[in-house]
Amino acid sequence: MGTACIIRSIAPTDQAAWRPLWDGYNAFYGRLGPTALAEEITDATWARFFNAAEPVHALVAERDGALIGLVHYLFHRSTTALELTCYLQDLFTTSAARGGGVGKALIEAVYARAHAAGSKRVYWQTHETNLAAMRLYDHVAEKSGFLVYRQAV
């Protein structure tokens, strides 16, 4: 498996290495071809990581000088808590890194960042067919029982 991975904040110099991970994440969820994200969304997402006024953050997993995973998370207000809530929005690792603890390390790093920010809760969602990810999630969190509904407007 190589050396242990390092979890760290993303840096502006990581863009070229981050992009294949981001593209892999979007491909996993079928955002290709006509359903692909507009390039302006990717550009805005990247810029938000480095804008102190934005609540969007990114961490990466690095092994032997190569990025092997990413996690994006954001803080927001809630009507059920005084402190900020942390939403883990995107989590992805290379296929070679899967099953080796990288995803767990990225989630735990978000937990640490959320705790440091005063947040008492981290939550996320996944597709019901993402069984491999759910095996991990069942070990690092509890299912809330809530289902997600959405409607484009």
ZIBEL-V920820 format. One record per pair of residues at least 6 apart in sequence whose ideal C-beta (glycine too) atoms are under 6 Angstrom apart, sorted by sequence separation. I is the first residue (numbers start at 1). J is the second residue. If there is no record, write none. Layout:
i=I j=J
i=I j=J
This chain:
i=31 j=37
i=48 j=54
i=60 j=67
i=61 j=68
i=78 j=85
i=126 j=133
i=48 j=56
i=61 j=69
i=114 j=122
i=49 j=58
i=75 j=84
i=76 j=85
i=93 j=102
i=60 j=70
i=93 j=103
i=26 j=37
i=75 j=86
i=111 j=122
i=59 j=71
i=110 j=122
i=73 j=86
i=74 j=87
i=58 j=72
i=73 j=88
i=57 j=73
i=72 j=89
i=56 j=74
i=72 j=90
i=55 j=74
i=55 j=75
i=71 j=91
i=70 j=92
i=88 j=110
i=125 j=148
i=69 j=93
i=68 j=93
i=68 j=94
i=69 j=97
i=86 j=114
i=68 j=97
i=69 j=102
i=86 j=119
i=103 j=136
i=107 j=140
i=68 j=102
i=88 j=122
i=71 j=106
i=83 j=118
i=84 j=119
i=83 j=119
i=85 j=121
i=86 j=122
i=88 j=124
i=69 j=106
i=73 j=110
i=83 j=120
i=10 j=49
i=71 j=110
i=61 j=102
i=61 j=106
i=10 j=58
i=21 j=70
i=10 j=60
i=17 j=67
i=59 j=109
i=7 j=59
i=7 j=61
i=5 j=61
i=6 j=62
i=5 j=63
i=2 j=63
i=3 j=64
i=2 j=64
i=25 j=90
i=25 j=92
i=24 j=92
i=21 j=92
i=5 j=102
i=7 j=105
i=1 j=100
i=7 j=109
